[in-house]
Each structure stands twice: as structure tokens, then as C-alpha cells.
């Protein structure tokens, strides 16, 4: 089961309308935090396990950078849980993000 482990990053979500069901969704992940993101996982909220590392094609996402990530597991779900892991060892779980409405996702220290 997934449990939130907080670190000092607040979230801002940019929204736009996309198809009703998420099958292959891409969005911009913006790292406006002071942390280097090393791993980013996503899974449907009703799933008990994390999916693959979505930063695998990008590598790491350093502070001040952004990249396009894709969730393409074919699930007919809009609500996803996210897990971010940093080079500094911190983890952050964010639950029930509507990826069907997501254009960008921003991490910041605020």
C-alpha cells in the first residue's frame, strides 16, 4: 500500500481539458524546487503498486528544469497517485491527481 512521506515541496497543477479517459497522457513536469528529482512513479489510485520510473527517458530532473513525461499504461483511469524521489533521499507521495485534466505539474519549495 502507498503511504505519503512528505518533504518540503508544495505542488501547483496546471489544468487543461483532455479526453475523458487517460490512455497515453503526456504532460510537462516542472521542477521549481531546490531538489534534484531522480525518480518519478505513477499508478492508478486504486492500484497497490507503483508503475515504472517515468523519468527513465529523461534521466534526472535537476532544480530549475522541466521535461515531458508520459503515462502510457493503457489504463482507463483518470485518478493517479504520484511518487517523487530525490537525490537528497526525500520521497513525496501525492494522491489522486486527475491526469485527464493535467497539462503541467510543478514542484516547488513553497
N, CA, C and O atoms as CSV, one atom per row, in Angstrom:
chain,resi,resn,atom,element,x,y,z
A,1,UNK,N,N,0.835,-1.175,0.000
A,1,UNK,CA,C,0.000,0.000,0.000
A,1,UNK,C,C,0.877,1.234,0.000
A,1,UNK,O,O,1.980,1.199,0.545
A,2,UNK,N,N,0.418,2.325,-0.596
A,2,UNK,CA,C,1.185,3.540,-0.707
A,2,UNK,C,C,0.855,4.470,0.440
A,2,UNK,O,O,-0.316,4.672,0.762
A,3,UNK,N,N,1.888,5.046,1.064
A,3,UNK,CA,C,1.711,5.998,2.149
A,3,UNK,C,C,2.488,7.261,1.833
A,3,UNK,O,O,3.618,7.184,1.352
A,4,UNK,N,N,1.897,8.440,2.097
A,4,UNK,CA,C,2.625,9.672,1.818
A,4,UNK,C,C,3.805,9.862,2.766
A,4,UNK,O,O,3.666,9.682,3.976
A,5,UNK,N,N,4.943,10.217,2.231
A,5,UNK,CA,C,6.117,10.588,3.002
A,5,UNK,C,C,6.469,11.998,2.548
A,5,UNK,O,O,6.950,12.194,1.432
A,6,UNK,N,N,6.232,12.971,3.407
A,6,UNK,CA,C,6.318,14.366,2.986
A,6,UNK,C,C,7.731,14.896,3.058
A,6,UNK,O,O,8.504,14.511,3.935
A,7,UNK,N,N,8.067,15.768,2.147
A,7,UNK,CA,C,9.197,16.663,2.277
A,7,UNK,C,C,8.715,18.022,1.822
A,7,UNK,O,O,7.635,18.137,1.242
A,8,UNK,N,N,9.503,19.053,2.078
A,8,UNK,CA,C,9.027,20.432,1.957
A,8,UNK,C,C,8.905,20.872,0.510
A,8,UNK,O,O,9.640,21.745,0.050
A,9,UNK,N,N,7.992,20.275,-0.187
A,9,UNK,CA,C,7.703,20.700,-1.554
A,9,UNK,C,C,6.202,20.864,-1.667
A,9,UNK,O,O,5.445,19.947,-1.347
A,10,UNK,N,N,5.773,22.020,-2.117
A,10,UNK,CA,C,4.354,22.204,-2.370
A,10,UNK,C,C,4.105,22.013,-3.853
A,10,UNK,O,O,5.039,22.006,-4.654
A,11,UNK,N,N,2.862,21.860,-4.208
A,11,UNK,CA,C,2.524,21.496,-5.569
A,11,UNK,C,C,1.591,22.519,-6.195
A,11,UNK,O,O,0.706,23.065,-5.536
A,12,UNK,N,N,1.802,22.764,-7.461
A,12,UNK,CA,C,0.891,23.587,-8.247
A,12,UNK,C,C,0.585,22.799,-9.505
A,12,UNK,O,O,1.489,22.241,-10.127
A,13,UNK,N,N,-0.666,22.752,-9.878
A,13,UNK,CA,C,-1.071,21.932,-11.003
A,13,UNK,C,C,-1.703,22.812,-12.069
A,13,UNK,O,O,-2.641,23.555,-11.779
A,14,UNK,N,N,-1.201,22.741,-13.308
A,14,UNK,CA,C,-1.806,23.422,-14.442
A,14,UNK,C,C,-2.826,22.503,-15.065
A,14,UNK,O,O,-2.583,21.304,-15.202
A,15,UNK,N,N,-3.947,23.039,-15.437
A,15,UNK,CA,C,-5.026,22.203,-15.940
A,15,UNK,C,C,-5.421,22.577,-17.372
A,15,UNK,O,O,-5.317,23.732,-17.785
A,16,UNK,N,N,-5.868,21.583,-18.099
A,16,UNK,CA,C,-6.457,21.763,-19.420
A,16,UNK,C,C,-7.321,20.533,-19.674
A,16,UNK,O,O,-7.044,19.461,-19.138
A,17,UNK,N,N,-8.345,20.676,-20.471
A,17,UNK,CA,C,-9.222,19.540,-20.759
A,17,UNK,C,C,-8.563,18.609,-21.762
A,17,UNK,O,O,-8.046,19.044,-22.790
A,18,UNK,N,N,-8.590,17.328,-21.448
A,18,UNK,CA,C,-8.099,16.274,-22.320
A,18,UNK,C,C,-9.203,15.231,-22.440
A,18,UNK,O,O,-10.271,15.414,-21.857
A,19,UNK,N,N,-8.984,14.153,-23.168
A,19,UNK,CA,C,-10.027,13.139,-23.308
A,19,UNK,C,C,-10.506,12.608,-21.961
A,19,UNK,O,O,-9.799,12.687,-20.957
A,20,UNK,N,N,-11.723,12.064,-21.961
A,20,UNK,CA,C,-12.367,11.610,-20.727
A,20,UNK,C,C,-11.601,10.488,-20.045
A,20,UNK,O,O,-11.604,10.412,-18.816
A,21,UNK,N,N,-10.948,9.619,-20.799
A,21,UNK,CA,C,-10.195,8.530,-20.200
A,21,UNK,C,C,-8.740,8.637,-20.597
A,21,UNK,O,O,-8.412,8.924,-21.748
A,22,UNK,N,N,-7.883,8.406,-19.641
A,22,UNK,CA,C,-6.443,8.508,-19.871
A,22,UNK,C,C,-5.911,7.190,-20.403
A,22,UNK,O,O,-6.053,6.158,-19.748
A,23,UNK,N,N,-5.310,7.208,-21.562
A,23,UNK,CA,C,-4.649,6.025,-22.074
A,23,UNK,C,C,-3.172,6.326,-22.276
A,23,UNK,O,O,-2.323,5.639,-21.709
A,24,UNK,N,N,-2.857,7.319,-23.056
A,24,UNK,CA,C,-1.492,7.801,-23.215
A,24,UNK,C,C,-1.535,9.293,-22.969
A,24,UNK,O,O,-1.974,10.056,-23.830
A,25,UNK,N,N,-1.082,9.716,-21.798
A,25,UNK,CA,C,-1.144,11.112,-21.401
A,25,UNK,C,C,0.273,11.635,-21.207
A,25,UNK,O,O,1.079,11.031,-20.498
A,26,UNK,N,N,0.566,12.762,-21.843
A,26,UNK,CA,C,1.845,13.426,-21.647
A,26,UNK,C,C,1.609,14.775,-21.002
A,26,UNK,O,O,0.620,15.446,-21.297
A,27,UNK,N,N,2.510,15.173,-20.124
A,27,UNK,CA,C,2.423,16.484,-19.500
A,27,UNK,C,C,3.820,16.952,-19.140
A,27,UNK,O,O,4.759,16.159,-19.076
A,28,UNK,N,N,3.944,18.252,-18.906
A,28,UNK,CA,C,5.221,18.842,-18.542
A,28,UNK,C,C,5.401,18.766,-17.035
A,28,UNK,O,O,4.554,19.237,-16.276
A,29,UNK,N,N,6.494,18.180,-16.612
A,29,UNK,CA,C,6.865,18.143,-15.201
A,29,UNK,C,C,7.907,19.230,-14.994
A,29,UNK,O,O,8.980,19.196,-15.596
A,30,UNK,N,N,7.587,20.190,-14.141
A,30,UNK,CA,C,8.447,21.346,-13.888
A,30,UNK,C,C,9.019,21.230,-12.481
A,30,UNK,O,O,8.276,21.151,-11.503
A,31,UNK,N,N,10.333,21.222,-12.388
A,31,UNK,CA,C,10.982,21.133,-11.084
A,31,UNK,C,C,11.436,22.530,-10.659
A,31,UNK,O,O,12.547,22.957,-10.971
A,32,UNK,N,N,10.564,23.226,-9.946
A,32,UNK,CA,C,10.885,24.543,-9.414
A,32,UNK,C,C,11.324,24.439,-7.954
A,32,UNK,O,O,11.387,25.447,-7.251
A,33,UNK,N,N,11.626,23.234,-7.502
A,33,UNK,CA,C,12.084,23.017,-6.127
A,33,UNK,C,C,13.605,23.127,-6.071
A,33,UNK,O,O,14.262,23.307,-7.096
A,34,UNK,N,N,14.145,23.020,-4.884
A,34,UNK,CA,C,15.602,23.024,-4.720
A,34,UNK,C,C,16.169,21.603,-4.746
A,34,UNK,O,O,17.365,21.414,-4.520
A,35,UNK,N,N,15.341,20.617,-5.016
A,35,UNK,CA,C,15.734,19.210,-5.024
A,35,UNK,C,C,15.962,18.707,-6.440
A,35,UNK,O,O,15.344,19.206,-7.381
A,36,UNK,N,N,16.834,17.732,-6.602
A,36,UNK,CA,C,17.029,17.042,-7.868
A,36,UNK,C,C,16.147,15.802,-7.870
A,36,UNK,O,O,16.294,14.933,-7.010
A,37,UNK,N,N,15.235,15.714,-8.826
A,37,UNK,CA,C,14.357,14.541,-8.921
A,37,UNK,C,C,15.108,13.419,-9.632
A,37,UNK,O,O,15.646,13.608,-10.723
A,38,UNK,N,N,15.134,12.272,-9.006
A,38,UNK,CA,C,15.816,11.123,-9.590
A,38,UNK,C,C,14.843,10.065,-10.099
A,38,UNK,O,O,15.146,9.338,-11.045
A,39,UNK,N,N,13.670,9.982,-9.466
A,39,UNK,CA,C,12.656,9.014,-9.876
A,39,UNK,C,C,11.276,9.640,-9.770
A,39,UNK,O,O,11.007,10.446,-8.879
A,40,UNK,N,N,10.403,9.252,-10.699
A,40,UNK,CA,C,9.006,9.693,-10.674
A,40,UNK,C,C,8.165,8.497,-11.108
A,40,UNK,O,O,8.300,7.992,-12.223
A,41,UNK,N,N,7.297,8.059,-10.203
A,41,UNK,CA,C,6.430,6.912,-10.461
A,41,UNK,C,C,4.977,7.367,-10.454
A,41,UNK,O,O,4.624,8.333,-9.778
A,42,UNK,N,N,4.149,6.674,-11.199
A,42,UNK,CA,C,2.717,6.957,-11.219
A,42,UNK,C,C,1.968,5.640,-11.370
A,42,UNK,O,O,2.415,4.722,-12.057
A,43,UNK,N,N,0.821,5.573,-10.710
A,43,UNK,CA,C,-0.033,4.402,-10.859
A,43,UNK,C,C,-1.475,4.827,-10.625
A,43,UNK,O,O,-1.726,5.793,-9.905
A,44,UNK,N,N,-2.432,4.113,-11.230
A,44,UNK,CA,C,-3.833,4.419,-10.939
A,44,UNK,C,C,-4.064,4.379,-9.431
A,44,UNK,O,O,-3.496,3.534,-8.738
A,45,UNK,N,N,-4.883,5.273,-8.927
A,45,UNK,CA,C,-5.093,5.400,-7.481
A,45,UNK,C,C,-5.613,4.125,-6.831
A,45,UNK,O,O,-5.390,3.909,-5.640
A,46,UNK,N,N,-6.295,3.284,-7.581
A,46,UNK,CA,C,-6.814,2.045,-6.997
A,46,UNK,C,C,-5.821,0.883,-7.108
A,46,UNK,O,O,-6.152,-0.247,-6.749
A,47,UNK,N,N,-4.608,1.151,-7.602
A,47,UNK,CA,C,-3.569,0.129,-7.732
A,47,UNK,C,C,-2.722,0.108,-6.465
A,47,UNK,O,O,-2.502,1.152,-5.850
A,48,UNK,N,N,-2.251,-1.055,-6.075
A,48,UNK,CA,C,-1.452,-1.213,-4.858
A,48,UNK,C,C,0.048,-1.101,-5.103
A,48,UNK,O,O,0.817,-1.089,-4.142
A,49,UNK,N,N,0.486,-1.019,-6.350
A,49,UNK,CA,C,1.911,-0.962,-6.658
A,49,UNK,C,C,2.215,0.259,-7.512
A,49,UNK,O,O,1.327,0.813,-8.160
A,50,UNK,N,N,3.484,0.675,-7.506
A,50,UNK,CA,C,3.929,1.789,-8.343
A,50,UNK,C,C,4.267,1.276,-9.726
A,50,UNK,O,O,4.679,0.127,-9.887
A,51,UNK,N,N,4.095,2.116,-10.712
A,51,UNK,CA,C,4.470,1.780,-12.084
A,51,UNK,C,C,5.964,1.978,-12.298
A,51,UNK,O,O,6.736,2.072,-11.343
A,52,UNK,N,N,6.355,2.039,-13.554
A,52,UNK,CA,C,7.754,2.235,-13.924
A,52,UNK,C,C,8.180,3.685,-13.666
A,52,UNK,O,O,7.345,4.581,-13.540
A,53,UNK,N,N,9.478,3.887,-13.592
A,53,UNK,CA,C,10.047,5.224,-13.440
A,53,UNK,C,C,9.783,6.031,-14.709
A,53,UNK,O,O,10.253,5.673,-15.789
A,54,UNK,N,N,9.030,7.122,-14.573
A,54,UNK,CA,C,8.677,7.944,-15.730
A,54,UNK,C,C,9.791,8.904,-16.126
A,54,UNK,O,O,9.697,9.553,-17.167
A,55,UNK,N,N,10.829,9.005,-15.327
A,55,UNK,CA,C,11.988,9.831,-15.685
A,55,UNK,C,C,13.055,9.023,-16.416
A,55,UNK,O,O,14.107,9.556,-16.766
A,56,UNK,N,N,12.792,7.759,-16.643
A,56,UNK,CA,C,13.780,6.881,-17.253
A,56,UNK,C,C,14.311,7.437,-18.572
A,56,UNK,O,O,15.516,7.374,-18.818
A,57,UNK,N,N,13.449,7.974,-19.419
A,57,UNK,CA,C,13.881,8.520,-20.707
A,57,UNK,C,C,14.557,9.880,-20.568
A,57,UNK,O,O,15.382,10.253,-21.403
A,58,UNK,N,N,14.210,10.622,-19.517
A,58,UNK,CA,C,14.771,11.951,-19.292
A,58,UNK,C,C,16.073,11.864,-18.511
A,58,UNK,O,O,16.989,12.653,-18.741
A,59,UNK,N,N,16.161,10.926,-17.605
A,59,UNK,CA,C,17.269,10.861,-16.654
A,59,UNK,C,C,16.824,11.538,-15.374
A,59,UNK,O,O,15.712,11.294,-14.905
A,60,UNK,N,N,17.654,12.371,-14.806
A,60,UNK,CA,C,17.252,13.121,-13.624
A,60,UNK,C,C,16.668,14.457,-14.060
A,60,UNK,O,O,16.881,14.905,-15.187
A,61,UNK,N,N,15.930,15.083,-13.156
A,61,UNK,CA,C,15.360,16.398,-13.435
A,61,UNK,C,C,15.861,17.353,-12.357
A,61,UNK,O,O,15.328,17.408,-11.249
A,62,UNK,N,N,16.897,18.097,-12.713
A,62,UNK,CA,C,17.514,18.997,-11.743
A,62,UNK,C,C,16.621,20.193,-11.461
A,62,UNK,O,O,15.702,20.503,-12.220
A,63,UNK,N,N,16.913,20.851,-10.358
A,63,UNK,CA,C,16.208,22.060,-9.958
A,63,UNK,C,C,16.268,23.085,-11.089
A,63,UNK,O,O,17.329,23.331,-11.663
A,64,UNK,N,N,15.112,23.679,-11.400
A,64,UNK,CA,C,15.043,24.690,-12.442
A,64,UNK,C,C,14.791,24.160,-13.838
A,64,UNK,O,O,14.693,24.940,-14.785
A,65,UNK,N,N,14.684,22.848,-13.985
A,65,UNK,CA,C,14.467,22.248,-15.299
A,65,UNK,C,C,13.070,21.642,-15.395
A,65,UNK,O,O,12.376,21.449,-14.397
A,66,UNK,N,N,12.689,21.352,-16.629
A,66,UNK,CA,C,11.405,20.693,-16.883
A,66,UNK,C,C,11.588,19.662,-17.970
A,66,UNK,O,O,12.554,19.697,-18.732
A,67,UNK,N,N,10.643,18.743,-18.029
A,67,UNK,CA,C,10.671,17.712,-19.053
A,67,UNK,C,C,9.274,17.173,-19.280
A,67,UNK,O,O,8.398,17.318,-18.427
A,68,UNK,N,N,9.069,16.557,-20.415
A,68,UNK,CA,C,7.781,15.952,-20.727
A,68,UNK,C,C,7.812,14.491,-20.313
A,68,UNK,O,O,8.716,13.742,-20.683
A,69,UNK,N,N,6.810,14.102,-19.540
A,69,UNK,CA,C,6.683,12.716,-19.110
A,69,UNK,C,C,5.383,12.148,-19.674
A,69,UNK,O,O,4.428,12.881,-19.928
A,70,UNK,N,N,5.366,10.844,-19.864
A,70,UNK,CA,C,4.205,10.175,-20.440
A,70,UNK,C,C,3.752,9.036,-19.541
A,70,UNK,O,O,4.557,8.234,-19.067
A,71,UNK,N,N,2.448,8.984,-19.318
A,71,UNK,CA,C,1.828,7.844,-18.661
A,71,UNK,C,C,1.101,7.108,-19.763
A,71,UNK,O,O,0.103,7.601,-20.289
A,72,UNK,N,N,1.583,5.948,-20.115
A,72,UNK,CA,C,1.034,5.226,-21.248
A,72,UNK,C,C,0.800,3.764,-20.957
A,72,UNK,O,O,1.190,2.898,-21.740
A,73,UNK,N,N,0.160,3.483,-19.828
A,73,UNK,CA,C,-0.063,2.076,-19.488
A,73,UNK,C,C,-1.402,1.553,-19.990
A,73,UNK,O,O,-1.740,0.395,-19.743
A,74,UNK,N,N,-2.172,2.386,-20.691
A,74,UNK,CA,C,-3.428,1.942,-21.264
A,74,UNK,C,C,-4.583,1.841,-20.296
A,74,UNK,O,O,-5.665,1.396,-20.677
A,75,UNK,N,N,-4.383,2.244,-19.052
A,75,UNK,CA,C,-5.453,2.151,-18.057
A,75,UNK,C,C,-6.548,3.171,-18.360
A,75,UNK,O,O,-6.268,4.309,-18.735
A,76,UNK,N,N,-7.782,2.751,-18.193
A,76,UNK,CA,C,-8.917,3.663,-18.358
A,76,UNK,C,C,-9.217,4.326,-17.021
A,76,UNK,O,O,-10.310,4.179,-16.474
A,77,UNK,N,N,-8.241,5.053,-16.504
A,77,UNK,CA,C,-8.383,5.731,-15.218
A,77,UNK,C,C,-7.865,7.146,-15.361
A,77,UNK,O,O,-6.930,7.406,-16.118
A,78,UNK,N,N,-8.477,8.054,-14.632
A,78,UNK,CA,C,-8.002,9.439,-14.612
A,78,UNK,C,C,-7.273,9.769,-13.321
A,78,UNK,O,O,-6.366,10.600,-13.323
A,79,UNK,N,N,-7.654,9.131,-12.215
A,79,UNK,CA,C,-7.027,9.434,-10.937
A,79,UNK,C,C,-5.786,8.579,-10.734
A,79,UNK,O,O,-5.848,7.350,-10.714
A,80,UNK,N,N,-4.658,9.262,-10.582
A,80,UNK,CA,C,-3.371,8.611,-10.398
A,80,UNK,C,C,-2.697,9.115,-9.134
A,80,UNK,O,O,-2.913,10.251,-8.710
A,81,UNK,N,N,-1.879,8.260,-8.539
A,81,UNK,CA,C,-1.017,8.648,-7.434
A,81,UNK,C,C,0.390,8.806,-7.990
A,81,UNK,O,O,0.819,8.033,-8.846
A,82,UNK,N,N,1.107,9.819,-7.493
A,82,UNK,CA,C,2.468,10.096,-7.928
A,82,UNK,C,C,3.429,9.870,-6.764
A,82,UNK,O,O,3.093,10.131,-5.609
A,83,UNK,N,N,4.611,9.389,-7.077
A,83,UNK,CA,C,5.707,9.311,-6.098
A,83,UNK,C,C,6.943,9.956,-6.719
A,83,UNK,O,O,7.379,9.592,-7.812
A,84,UNK,N,N,7.491,10.922,-5.989
A,84,UNK,CA,C,8.718,11.591,-6.391
A,84,UNK,C,C,9.820,11.199,-5.416
A,84,UNK,O,O,9.602,11.186,-4.205
A,85,UNK,N,N,11.008,10.877,-5.939
A,85,UNK,CA,C,12.162,10.593,-5.107
A,85,UNK,C,C,13.291,11.510,-5.545
A,85,UNK,O,O,13.481,11.756,-6.736
A,86,UNK,N,N,14.042,12.017,-4.566
A,86,UNK,CA,C,15.087,12.990,-4.862
A,86,UNK,C,C,16.474,12.428,-4.612
A,86,UNK,O,O,16.641,11.418,-3.928
A,87,UNK,N,N,17.464,13.100,-5.179
A,87,UNK,CA,C,18.859,12.718,-4.959
A,87,UNK,C,C,19.250,12.901,-3.508
A,87,UNK,O,O,20.179,12.257,-3.021
A,88,UNK,N,N,18.545,13.775,-2.821
A,88,UNK,CA,C,18.827,14.038,-1.411
A,88,UNK,C,C,18.213,12.978,-0.489
A,88,UNK,O,O,18.418,13.024,0.724
A,89,UNK,N,N,17.469,12.034,-1.049
A,89,UNK,CA,C,16.895,10.942,-0.280
A,89,UNK,C,C,15.454,11.138,0.146
A,89,UNK,O,O,14.858,10.234,0.732
A,90,UNK,N,N,14.886,12.289,-0.133
A,90,UNK,CA,C,13.496,12.547,0.251
A,90,UNK,C,C,12.535,11.890,-0.733
A,90,UNK,O,O,12.857,11.690,-1.904
A,91,UNK,N,N,11.349,11.558,-0.229
A,91,UNK,CA,C,10.279,10.993,-1.052
A,91,UNK,C,C,9.008,11.793,-0.800
A,91,UNK,O,O,8.781,12.283,0.306
A,92,UNK,N,N,8.192,11.919,-1.821
A,92,UNK,CA,C,6.906,12.585,-1.694
A,92,UNK,C,C,5.884,11.795,-2.475
A,92,UNK,O,O,6.063,11.547,-3.668
A,93,UNK,N,N,4.803,11.393,-1.805
A,93,UNK,CA,C,3.682,10.724,-2.458
A,93,UNK,C,C,2.535,11.725,-2.535
A,93,UNK,O,O,2.188,12.363,-1.541
A,94,UNK,N,N,1.955,11.856,-3.716
A,94,UNK,CA,C,0.819,12.746,-3.928
A,94,UNK,C,C,-0.310,11.898,-4.485
A,94,UNK,O,O,-0.148,11.222,-5.501
A,95,UNK,N,N,-1.449,11.936,-3.817
A,95,UNK,CA,C,-2.535,11.032,-4.164
A,95,UNK,C,C,-3.620,11.717,-4.986
A,95,UNK,O,O,-3.889,12.908,-4.832
A,96,UNK,N,N,-4.229,10.932,-5.858
A,96,UNK,CA,C,-5.425,11.271,-6.627
A,96,UNK,C,C,-5.288,12.544,-7.457
A,96,UNK,O,O,-6.032,13.508,-7.272
A,97,UNK,N,N,-4.324,12.528,-8.373
A,97,UNK,CA,C,-4.154,13.593,-9.356
A,97,UNK,C,C,-4.945,13.189,-10.596
A,97,UNK,O,O,-4.801,12.071,-11.091
A,98,UNK,N,N,-5.774,14.091,-11.094
A,98,UNK,CA,C,-6.581,13.815,-12.288
A,98,UNK,C,C,-5.738,14.074,-13.529
A,98,UNK,O,O,-5.625,15.215,-13.978
A,99,UNK,N,N,-5.143,13.016,-14.087
A,99,UNK,CA,C,-4.277,13.188,-15.244
A,99,UNK,C,C,-5.054,13.480,-16.525
A,99,UNK,O,O,-4.470,13.919,-17.515
A,100,UNK,N,N,-6.358,13.242,-16.514
A,100,UNK,CA,C,-7.177,13.560,-17.686
A,100,UNK,C,C,-7.321,15.073,-17.862
A,100,UNK,O,O,-7.715,15.539,-18.930
A,101,UNK,N,N,-7.005,15.831,-16.824
A,101,UNK,CA,C,-7.123,17.285,-16.850
A,101,UNK,C,C,-5.766,17.968,-16.730
A,101,UNK,O,O,-5.705,19.187,-16.572
A,102,UNK,N,N,-4.691,17.214,-16.800
A,102,UNK,CA,C,-3.366,17.715,-16.481
A,102,UNK,C,C,-2.603,18.156,-17.730
A,102,UNK,O,O,-2.469,17.393,-18.687
A,103,UNK,N,N,-2.110,19.385,-17.711
A,103,UNK,CA,C,-1.225,19.882,-18.768
A,103,UNK,C,C,0.204,19.976,-18.252
A,103,UNK,O,O,1.159,19.659,-18.961
A,104,UNK,N,N,0.332,20.421,-16.994
A,104,UNK,CA,C,1.651,20.510,-16.376
A,104,UNK,C,C,1.532,20.263,-14.883
A,104,UNK,O,O,0.459,20.386,-14.292
A,105,UNK,N,N,2.664,19.912,-14.293
A,105,UNK,CA,C,2.717,19.653,-12.864
A,105,UNK,C,C,4.003,20.294,-12.356
A,105,UNK,O,O,5.088,20.001,-12.859
A,106,UNK,N,N,3.882,21.169,-11.360
A,106,UNK,CA,C,5.027,21.918,-10.861
A,106,UNK,C,C,5.311,21.565,-9.413
A,106,UNK,O,O,4.414,21.558,-8.570
A,107,UNK,N,N,6.567,21.273,-9.143
A,107,UNK,CA,C,7.041,21.069,-7.777
A,107,UNK,C,C,7.802,22.320,-7.359
A,107,UNK,O,O,8.624,22.831,-8.120
A,108,UNK,N,N,7.532,22.819,-6.147
A,108,UNK,CA,C,8.264,23.975,-5.635
A,108,UNK,C,C,8.490,23.816,-4.145
A,108,UNK,O,O,7.863,22.968,-3.511
A,109,UNK,N,N,9.369,24.612,-3.584
A,109,UNK,CA,C,9.676,24.548,-2.161
A,109,UNK,C,C,8.682,25.320,-1.306
A,109,UNK,O,O,8.748,25.231,-0.080
A,110,UNK,N,N,7.796,26.050,-1.883
A,110,UNK,CA,C,6.839,26.874,-1.113
A,110,UNK,C,C,5.816,26.030,-0.399
A,110,UNK,O,O,4.946,26.565,0.288
